[in-house]
């Protein structure tokens, strides 16, 4: 019985750790996902930029509304070193590509087909954003509006 309880305790702890959302102050490790052309895109080339990682989906109304606000921020700060790294949790690639076209978003888009990254980050809802500084350290989660803009300005 003690072995079973020990196993369950270790299993619960390991599962919790492996599916925990990244903590503020931690450096986000590299990951690689496929872009619109099925090419591998990793986070590493974005080191040295302020990056907003944005989990979203084509079918998510709040995500699509958020894209309008993100477009303004991207237009205003992309030349100063701000980048958006959008990670779609769509399962339908055609719908994902159509949403990118309709929303006219020009930043980096990748798809997390199967949701492996979203699950490992414990992304329970979308949109869900993670703001990284130039060293890929997580600075804030789920900021929006003026609070997000002010934080971006302070990091550039």
GUTOR-756716 format. One record per residue (C-alpha): residue number from 1; x negated, y, z negated. Coordinates in pm, 1 decimal, always signed. Example, Ala and Ser with C-alpha at 12.3 -4.5 7.8 and 13.67 -1.06 7.14 Angstrom:
<rec 1, <-1230.0, -450.0, -780.0>>
<rec 2, <-1367.0, -106.0, -714.0>>
***
This chain:
<rec 1, <+0.0, +0.0, +0.0>>
<rec 2, <-285.5, +240.8, -82.0>>
<rec 3, <-433.2, +180.1, +264.1>>
<rec 4, <-103.5, +266.8, +430.8>>
<rec 5, <-65.6, +586.4, +226.9>>
<rec 6, <-427.7, +680.4, +297.1>>
<rec 7, <-379.8, +617.0, +668.1>>
<rec 8, <-59.6, +822.5, +681.3>>
<rec 9, <-223.1, +1108.1, +489.7>>
<rec 10, <-522.2, +1114.9, +724.2>>
<rec 11, <-297.5, +1082.5, +1029.6>>
<rec 12, <-74.6, +1369.6, +912.3>>
<rec 13, <-376.5, +1590.4, +838.4>>
<rec 14, <-543.7, +1512.5, +1172.8>>
<rec 15, <-221.9, +1574.9, +1365.8>>
<rec 16, <-166.5, +1905.9, +1187.5>>
<rec 17, <-520.9, +2022.9, +1255.8>>
<rec 18, <-515.8, +1914.5, +1619.3>>
<rec 19, <-186.4, +2090.5, +1692.2>>
<rec 20, <-244.0, +2405.3, +1490.2>>
<rec 21, <-225.5, +2740.7, +1661.0>>
<rec 22, <-565.7, +2907.4, +1687.0>>
<rec 23, <-635.9, +3123.4, +1383.3>>
<rec 24, <-714.3, +3495.9, +1394.7>>
<rec 25, <-1091.0, +3541.2, +1392.5>>
<rec 26, <-1177.2, +3212.5, +1562.4>>
<rec 27, <-1357.7, +3196.9, +1894.8>>
<rec 28, <-1135.1, +3033.0, +2154.1>>
<rec 29, <-1312.1, +2736.7, +2312.6>>
<rec 30, <-1324.7, +2704.5, +2687.1>>
<rec 31, <-1042.9, +2525.8, +2870.0>>
<rec 32, <-973.1, +2464.1, +3237.9>>
<rec 33, <-640.8, +2457.7, +3420.8>>
<rec 34, <-531.2, +2466.6, +3786.1>>
<rec 35, <-448.5, +2791.2, +3965.5>>
<rec 36, <-204.5, +2853.3, +4251.5>>
<rec 37, <-443.3, +2688.2, +4498.9>>
<rec 38, <-505.2, +2384.6, +4273.6>>
<rec 39, <-855.8, +2508.4, +4195.1>>
<rec 40, <-996.6, +2475.8, +3844.5>>
<rec 41, <-1000.8, +2802.0, +3650.0>>
<rec 42, <-1166.2, +2818.8, +3309.2>>
<rec 43, <-1174.1, +3082.0, +3038.6>>
<rec 44, <-1555.0, +3113.5, +3040.3>>
<rec 45, <-1580.3, +3370.3, +3324.1>>
<rec 46, <-1359.1, +3605.6, +3122.6>>
<rec 47, <-1611.3, +3635.7, +2839.7>>
<rec 48, <-1704.8, +4003.7, +2818.6>>
<rec 49, <-1348.0, +4117.0, +2889.2>>
<rec 50, <-1051.9, +4178.9, +2662.7>>
<rec 51, <-812.7, +3896.0, +2754.0>>
<rec 52, <-444.8, +3849.7, +2687.8>>
<rec 53, <-356.3, +3481.1, +2714.4>>
<rec 54, <+12.9, +3469.8, +2799.6>>
<rec 55, <+212.1, +3144.4, +2781.9>>
<rec 56, <+527.3, +3180.4, +2991.6>>
<rec 57, <+758.2, +3005.6, +3243.3>>
<rec 58, <+952.1, +3102.3, +3554.1>>
<rec 59, <+1285.8, +3006.0, +3394.7>>
<rec 60, <+1227.1, +3214.6, +3079.1>>
<rec 61, <+1418.5, +3545.1, +3093.5>>
<rec 62, <+1219.4, +3713.9, +2814.8>>
<rec 63, <+896.0, +3605.1, +2985.8>>
<rec 64, <+1000.8, +3761.0, +3313.8>>
<rec 65, <+1098.2, +4083.0, +3134.6>>
<rec 66, <+760.6, +4079.7, +2958.5>>
<rec 67, <+587.6, +4058.6, +3297.9>>
<rec 68, <+719.5, +4406.7, +3378.3>>
<rec 69, <+548.9, +4549.8, +3069.5>>
<rec 70, <+231.4, +4349.6, +3127.6>>
<rec 71, <+212.0, +4487.9, +3482.5>>
<rec 72, <+194.4, +4840.9, +3340.4>>
<rec 73, <-82.4, +4746.3, +3097.3>>
<rec 74, <-274.8, +4561.7, +3366.8>>
<rec 75, <-252.1, +4855.1, +3607.1>>
<rec 76, <-367.1, +5093.6, +3336.2>>
<rec 77, <-653.8, +4892.9, +3181.1>>
<rec 78, <-776.8, +4626.4, +3426.4>>
<rec 79, <-1046.8, +4856.8, +3564.0>>
<rec 80, <-1175.4, +4903.6, +3209.0>>
<rec 81, <-1223.5, +4533.5, +3138.7>>
<rec 82, <-875.2, +4410.4, +3046.1>>
<rec 83, <-757.6, +4081.7, +3194.9>>
<rec 84, <-440.2, +3879.0, +3166.9>>
<rec 85, <-468.8, +3500.5, +3179.2>>
<rec 86, <-115.4, +3370.7, +3233.9>>
<rec 87, <-53.4, +3007.3, +3151.6>>
<rec 88, <+272.8, +2871.2, +3284.6>>
<rec 89, <+441.5, +2579.4, +3113.8>>
<rec 90, <+655.6, +2518.7, +3423.5>>
<rec 91, <+696.0, +2165.4, +3551.5>>
<rec 92, <+815.9, +2289.7, +3890.9>>
<rec 93, <+522.8, +2436.9, +4083.0>>
<rec 94, <+747.2, +2590.6, +4350.6>>
<rec 95, <+952.5, +2782.1, +4091.7>>
<rec 96, <+630.0, +2897.9, +3922.1>>
<rec 97, <+481.6, +3026.3, +4250.0>>
<rec 98, <+808.8, +3195.8, +4343.1>>
<rec 99, <+823.5, +3376.9, +4006.1>>
<rec 100, <+466.0, +3503.1, +4049.1>>
<rec 101, <+558.7, +3634.3, +4395.5>>
<rec 102, <+887.1, +3791.5, +4280.4>>
<rec 103, <+726.7, +3958.2, +3978.2>>
<rec 104, <+428.8, +4069.5, +4190.3>>
<rec 105, <+179.0, +3993.0, +3916.7>>
<rec 106, <-179.9, +4021.7, +4037.7>>
<rec 107, <-370.1, +3876.5, +3744.5>>
<rec 108, <-498.2, +3522.7, +3689.0>>
<rec 109, <-229.6, +3254.1, +3687.2>>
<rec 110, <-275.0, +2889.9, +3591.0>>
<rec 111, <-31.1, +2611.7, +3516.9>>
<rec 112, <-30.5, +2384.2, +3213.5>>
<rec 113, <+164.2, +2105.9, +3383.0>>
<rec 114, <+250.1, +1854.4, +3116.8>>
<rec 115, <+201.0, +2115.7, +2845.0>>
<rec 116, <-119.5, +1969.2, +2702.1>>
<rec 117, <-278.9, +2304.5, +2617.8>>
<rec 118, <+47.3, +2456.6, +2494.8>>
<rec 119, <+102.5, +2153.7, +2272.2>>
<rec 120, <-251.9, +2160.1, +2135.9>>
<rec 121, <-205.9, +2530.7, +2051.8>>
<rec 122, <+132.3, +2454.7, +1894.4>>
<rec 123, <+311.9, +2698.0, +2124.6>>
<rec 124, <+667.8, +2650.3, +2003.3>>
<rec 125, <+830.0, +2929.2, +2208.2>>
<rec 126, <+758.3, +3155.4, +2502.9>>
<rec 127, <+652.2, +3415.7, +2575.2>>
<rec 128, <+364.7, +3359.9, +2336.7>>
<rec 129, <+50.9, +3572.4, +2363.3>>
<rec 130, <-299.5, +3562.3, +2220.2>>
<rec 131, <-526.3, +3868.0, +2242.5>>
<rec 132, <-899.5, +3797.7, +2263.5>>
<rec 133, <-1186.3, +4042.5, +2226.7>>
<rec 134, <-1487.0, +4047.6, +2460.2>>
<rec 135, <-1647.6, +3760.0, +2267.7>>
<rec 136, <-1333.1, +3541.7, +2307.1>>
<rec 137, <-1250.0, +3585.1, +1940.3>>
<rec 138, <-876.1, +3576.1, +1868.2>>
<rec 139, <-775.2, +3921.3, +1743.6>>
<rec 140, <-393.8, +3912.5, +1743.6>>
<rec 141, <-93.5, +3696.5, +1830.8>>
<rec 142, <+234.1, +3805.8, +1988.6>>
<rec 143, <+182.3, +4181.2, +1994.7>>
<rec 144, <+390.7, +4384.9, +2236.0>>
<rec 145, <+475.9, +4739.7, +2331.8>>
<rec 146, <+269.6, +5025.2, +2192.4>>
<rec 147, <+110.5, +4803.4, +1927.1>>
<rec 148, <-35.6, +4580.3, +2199.6>>
<rec 149, <-148.3, +4875.8, +2409.1>>
<rec 150, <-318.4, +5043.6, +2114.3>>
<rec 151, <-496.9, +4721.6, +2021.9>>
<rec 152, <-617.7, +4676.5, +2381.2>>
<rec 153, <-747.0, +5035.1, +2389.3>>
<rec 154, <-933.2, +4982.8, +2063.6>>
<rec 155, <-1105.6, +4671.4, +2200.5>>
<rec 156, <-1215.7, +4819.4, +2533.8>>
***
